[in-house]
Amino acid sequence: MDTRAVDCLGWAATGVFVASYFCARPALLRAVQMLGAAMWATYGVMIGAWPVIVANVLVFSAAAWTAARNSPDMPPA
């Protein structure tokens, strides 16, 4: 894979991560967190960095779980 493409993905993931700090609505925040984590995990796969992959799979999972837990369609616990 072209190094520039990998770098572009890393920079784009950084932009999404920074953008998440400007999300006022919790549902939007979770969606942006999930997008950023997916991008970082993909970046980690591309560079072969297991710590980046695992950390971002965990972040994605936590954001998805929180989003599902707070969904109006999910019954209360």
C-alpha positions as CSV (number, residue, x, y, z in Angstrom):
1,M,0.0,0.0,0.0
2,D,1.1,3.5,-0.8
3,T,2.6,5.2,2.3
4,R,0.8,8.5,1.4
5,A,-2.6,6.7,1.5
6,V,-1.8,5.3,4.9
7,D,-0.6,8.7,6.2
8,C,-3.8,10.3,4.8
9,L,-5.9,7.8,6.7
10,G,-4.0,8.6,9.9
11,W,-4.4,12.3,9.4
12,A,-8.1,11.9,8.6
13,A,-8.6,9.8,11.7
14,T,-6.9,12.5,13.7
15,G,-9.3,15.1,12.3
16,V,-12.3,13.0,13.2
17,F,-10.9,12.5,16.7
18,V,-10.5,16.2,17.2
19,A,-13.9,16.9,15.7
20,S,-15.5,14.7,18.3
21,Y,-14.7,17.3,20.9
22,F,-17.1,19.7,19.2
23,C,-20.1,17.3,19.3
24,A,-22.7,18.6,21.7
25,R,-25.3,15.8,21.2
26,P,-24.4,12.5,22.8
27,A,-25.7,10.4,19.9
28,L,-23.6,12.4,17.4
29,L,-20.6,12.1,19.8
30,R,-20.9,8.3,19.9
31,A,-21.2,8.1,16.1
32,V,-18.1,10.3,15.6
33,Q,-16.2,8.3,18.2
34,M,-17.1,5.1,16.4
35,L,-16.0,6.5,13.0
36,G,-12.7,7.7,14.4
37,A,-12.0,4.4,16.2
38,A,-12.8,2.5,13.0
39,M,-10.5,4.7,11.0
40,W,-7.7,4.3,13.6
41,A,-8.2,0.5,13.8
42,T,-7.9,0.4,10.0
43,Y,-4.8,2.5,10.2
44,G,-3.4,0.1,12.8
45,V,-4.0,-2.8,10.5
46,M,-2.3,-1.1,7.6
47,I,0.8,-0.4,9.7
48,G,0.7,-3.6,11.6
49,A,0.4,-2.0,15.0
50,W,-1.5,-4.3,17.4
51,P,-1.7,-1.7,20.3
52,V,-3.5,0.7,17.9
53,I,-5.8,-2.0,16.6
54,V,-6.8,-3.3,20.0
55,A,-7.2,0.1,21.7
56,N,-9.5,1.3,18.9
57,V,-11.5,-1.9,18.7
58,L,-12.1,-1.3,22.5
59,V,-13.0,2.3,21.9
60,F,-15.4,1.4,19.1
61,S,-17.0,-1.3,21.2
62,A,-17.5,1.0,24.2
63,A,-19.0,3.7,22.0
64,A,-21.3,1.2,20.3
65,W,-22.4,-0.3,23.6
66,T,-23.1,3.2,25.1
67,A,-25.0,4.2,22.0
68,A,-27.1,1.1,22.2
69,R,-27.7,1.4,25.9
70,N,-28.9,4.9,25.5
71,S,-31.0,4.2,22.5
72,P,-34.8,4.9,23.0
73,D,-35.5,1.5,21.4
74,M,-33.6,-0.4,24.1
75,P,-35.7,-1.4,27.1
76,P,-34.3,-0.1,30.5
77,A,-32.2,-2.5,32.5
